[in-house]
Amino acid sequence: MTKRKEKNALAVDYIAFSLYLGLVMVGWLMIYAVGFTPDRTEYYGMGGRAWSQMIWIGISLGAGIIITLIESRFFRTFAYPIYGFGLFLLIIVLFFGKEISGSRSWLDFGFFSFQPSEIGKMATCLCLAGFLGTFNISLKQARSRLIATGIIALPMLLVLAQGDAGSALVYSSLFLVLFREGMPPVPYILGILISVVGIASFVFSPIPIIVILLLLAIILMASNIKTEINVNYLLLALLPLTAVGMYFEQTIPLAIAYSVLVITLAGILFNQNKLPLALLIGGAAIVASGLAFSGNYIFNNVLQPHQQERINVWLQPHKCKPLGSLYNITQSKLAIGSGGIAGKGFLEGTLTKYNYVPEQATDFIFCTVGEEQGFLGSMGVILLYLLLLFRILIIAERQRSQFTRVYAYGVASILFFHFFVNIGMTMGLMPVIGIPLPFISYGGSSLLSFTILMAVLLKLDSNRLLVFR
Amino acid sequence: MAEQDNYNERRYVIQILFLLGALILLAKCFQLQIIDTTYQAKASSNVIQKITEYPSRGMIYDRNDSLLVYNNAMYDLWVTYNQVEEMDTTKFCTLLNITKEDFKKNLNKDWSDIRYAKWKPFIFLKRIDKVTFARFQESLYEFPGFYGQLRNVRGYRYSAGAHVLGYINEVTPQQIKDSIDIYERGDYVGANGLERAYEKDLRGIKGERYVLRNNFGLVQGKYKEGVRDETATSGRDIKTTIDINLQMYAEALMKNKRGSVVAIEPSTGEVLTFVSSPNYDPRVLTINRQRPKAFAELLADPLKPFFNRALMAEYPPGSIFKPILALVAMEQGELNAGTPYACKGYYEYNDLRVGCHAHTYTYNVQTAIQHSCNNYFCIVLRSVIDKYGFSNPQEGLDTLVNYLDAFGLGHPLGIDLPSELGGNIPTSDYYDRIYPETKGGWRSPGIISIGIGQGELLLTPLQIANLAAIIANRGSYYTPHLIKEFKEEEFLIPEEYRIPKRVPIDPIHFEAVVDGMERVVTSGTAQIAQLGYKNISVCGKTGTSENPHGDDHSVFFAFAPKHNPKIALAVYVENSGFGARYAAPISSLVIEKYLTGNIAEHRKYLEQQMLNANILIDRKKLASFQ
């Protein structure tokens, strides 16, 4: 076996490594730019954050090299213990964590502090890979689906208990991995439906949402009915009716009429022996309608005004005071927008210095890209990410071992979530949930854990001719 | 061997998701950075700025509630270099009444200097008066990057009292360093007088506001709805002990003379009048564009108007020391009120001879003070110094020094003004150093000049006025002070001004001295100080302090009325000859004015004479000496 392992060892994927290195370099330059002020070179030059990040880049590369020296089999063998250790840290931090602005997510060792939720991401990926890579385990079995969901949900709930909702949401991206590995699509569709309805219920009153939901149910049911009448005519009549009813705010009569229609269609489906479909669609409509009511109720009566405000900043910015809660996001958008096509030039930014933009070196580092490098630079960074993500997907698909493939999809999902939500939030597309931009944001703990995440993948990939069991 | 993979096509879903995500971000970037140009315009404009709200500085009132010092509006013009755009500099300079060179100099700072930065607002032009700024403000919108900051500067109702009131100055770098988050560059701080002594009460607490400005420097609104704003707290108003009418009168009398007038209310230690002449008009030092020039001129004036003679000029007291010596000698038992010493026109000891003048027989302390007999007090001094033996003058002198210390001599009294000096009282150590035992040492005749208030003895006018108050009170006194009260009653003036002190002299001994001082005015050396009111008898003592550099200084200290005194004062007029010539008349006029409110008809001539007297050496002549 040892001989074969030697033969199976290939070099690390240099394309992925170069893309990683490119992002890290861009990140360092941006951190340098944030700290740099034209008149005070002696203060900021190499001191402060740029210097500290430089050291962390060194440490991260060192850690990457160490990981490539570890046998690939190690990660397979110790996937569960690593996961266990990750959970242990997540529990520890609940008791011994340092509380920073309302969340208890940092373990402080004096000289070094880190977030166990970062280690938890890798541990969960490994565990998921270990579980799904096991012979005879398939997501066709309900039990396996449950266990796989549990593997993701457990650390997610622990992170949520720390009060760090942003990081907890990151774990939900791992359901993408389960989708790739054969999880049926219905839960995903329902999940998306529930999310959309839930979010919509924060903004709109429940009845119009229910009307839309019932309309969807009618369309779905009608398209599944075998009949001589062309149902498209029915739909052509319903769409303008809905629009007119909505316009004159006659939503309650509409809702009643559509409910009757849905029940009728369900009856027809039952006659055609399609009861499960009718139950599914009808059930979903009822559950979603209930969600529309409860979501609206929760938003208006349970949430504190500052929590409502935070949601409004994302969903209904026009309702927020421009110099109040909206201020940070406005500053961030201003900074990015002011870059124009080509940007103001490296070190020439003015808004991403002196804290005009919040968290300008960490979560809002993309503002500096936008301001100093303009649209071209922003596009460059987005494309770098996209290339890296696709490269990881290519790596994933070329594996012989399901273990590595699952792990690779996990890495890609986590990176994508961070990338999309972080950049999205700087531009007001996504709610501000305070997660860093991988490889670019300032912060040793974040850089190191993302590097380890990548390094394990590259190490596993270099042994892709091996099949783990 | 490939593993079973039935969901291979699902990778496309994920790829499409990733692609879609990136495209959404790109589209949003495109919208923010390219389509929507308002962001580029807005970004350069909306800048948060901290605006300091300056508290209004506490006002100063006189003892009768006349407002002396108030606040005037004035503006500083600030600029943020990065926000300045093409503009009509000619119009700008004309409006502000500055030259283009000034403009360039004020705008282009040394950017390597830590104090300036292109992104940070700095003061472009200080001290713009209300009228100029109002005119400029109408056109402010044409000059992006500039904005005005309201400042309070001092205004003065009266031209008198400059040395008491002091002035404010821009804070020095050292003061900023020493204070903990109190001062910032460009703040004004009390630099002298009461302004400095009560700085921490007068200054108040600064507030701050955060505002958003557009690129025209105009305030767009509050930052974060003003949650971080703090309003300023005004400084405390203070009431000084000065009587501004008396102060103005005394200053008028001291015009064209060098010297000082310090008047104290004996029962409280409150300073009624505090004149150092030559002085200046406090209004000259109000903060405006002309101020630096005016300040420099005052500094360069050879008459040294900034020099506070009442606190810092140390003169030999001359004959006014005699009553004090008499008190100490009586307390020590070396002198009785009735002890006579005949005077033959001089004091003599071996070869030593101290001259006296012709006067009648001094048969007791009263008459000795009345005639200011040098012989009498030389004998008294020797008896005090030789109390512990002729060869042990050290102990005698040090005992005397201890008494003088209790009289507030030889050290600053602790008045609430900066830079007070303490004068000089020679101790035995001092003489031991000059006349070491190895060279024969020193004995009482060697320091005989102390007996007549000359020699190494140095007193400030304030100390002399305080001596008058001590005698007026028959031994007790309050440390002289200029703070009467804070306008807000919950604040008390410092404790040292509320607790009376006592000199270790039996009150009985004061009667002889007070009688003697009354005789000085009724039938002695200062009859000119007589007011002519039956119920107001002035008690005083003239002195002439020898001046090796020119004419002697004329000094007079007095209190009135004799019983239940209302005012005690010291007047020093430099280079004016003996005490009765200027110091005594000026004292009597100040006393009369304070006690009766005007000057009796028969003394108007004296008032005119004093008001008109000019004994200053010509400024030009003085300048040529230097």
Chai-1 contact restraints between the chains, C-beta under 6 A:
chainA,res_idxA,chainB,res_idxB,connection_type,confidence,min_distance_angstrom,max_distance_angstrom,comment,restraint_id
A,D39,B,W111,contact,1.0,0.0,6.0,A-B,restraint_1
A,D39,B,A117,contact,1.0,0.0,6.0,A-B,restraint_2
A,R180,B,R10,contact,1.0,0.0,6.0,A-B,restraint_3
A,G182,B,Y7,contact,1.0,0.0,6.0,A-B,restraint_4
A,L323,B,G221,contact,1.0,0.0,6.0,A-B,restraint_5
A,G324,B,E225,contact,1.0,0.0,6.0,A-B,restraint_6
A,L334,B,Y39,contact,1.0,0.0,6.0,A-B,restraint_7
A,L334,B,K42,contact,1.0,0.0,6.0,A-B,restraint_8
A,L334,B,A43,contact,1.0,0.0,6.0,A-B,restraint_9
A,I336,B,L32,contact,1.0,0.0,6.0,A-B,restraint_10
A,G337,B,L32,contact,1.0,0.0,6.0,A-B,restraint_11
A,G337,B,Q33,contact,1.0,0.0,6.0,A-B,restraint_12
A,G337,B,Y39,contact,1.0,0.0,6.0,A-B,restraint_13
A,S338,B,Y39,contact,1.0,0.0,6.0,A-B,restraint_14
A,S338,B,Q40,contact,1.0,0.0,6.0,A-B,restraint_15
A,S338,B,A43,contact,1.0,0.0,6.0,A-B,restraint_16
A,G339,B,Q33,contact,1.0,0.0,6.0,A-B,restraint_17
A,G340,B,Q33,contact,1.0,0.0,6.0,A-B,restraint_18
A,G340,B,Q40,contact,1.0,0.0,6.0,A-B,restraint_19
A,I341,B,I34,contact,1.0,0.0,6.0,A-B,restraint_20
A,L351,B,A43,contact,1.0,0.0,6.0,A-B,restraint_21
A,F375,B,C29,contact,1.0,0.0,6.0,A-B,restraint_22
A,F375,B,Q33,contact,1.0,0.0,6.0,A-B,restraint_23
A,F375,B,I34,contact,1.0,0.0,6.0,A-B,restraint_24
A,S378,B,C29,contact,1.0,0.0,6.0,A-B,restraint_25
A,I382,B,A22,contact,1.0,0.0,6.0,A-B,restraint_26
A,I382,B,L25,contact,1.0,0.0,6.0,A-B,restraint_27
A,I382,B,L26,contact,1.0,0.0,6.0,A-B,restraint_28
A,L386,B,A22,contact,1.0,0.0,6.0,A-B,restraint_29
A,L389,B,F18,contact,1.0,0.0,6.0,A-B,restraint_30
A,Q402,B,E3,contact,1.0,0.0,6.0,A-B,restraint_31
A,F416,B,F18,contact,1.0,0.0,6.0,A-B,restraint_32
A,F420,B,G21,contact,1.0,0.0,6.0,A-B,restraint_33
A,I423,B,L25,contact,1.0,0.0,6.0,A-B,restraint_34
A,M427,B,K28,contact,1.0,0.0,6.0,A-B,restraint_35
A,L429,B,K28,contact,1.0,0.0,6.0,A-B,restraint_36
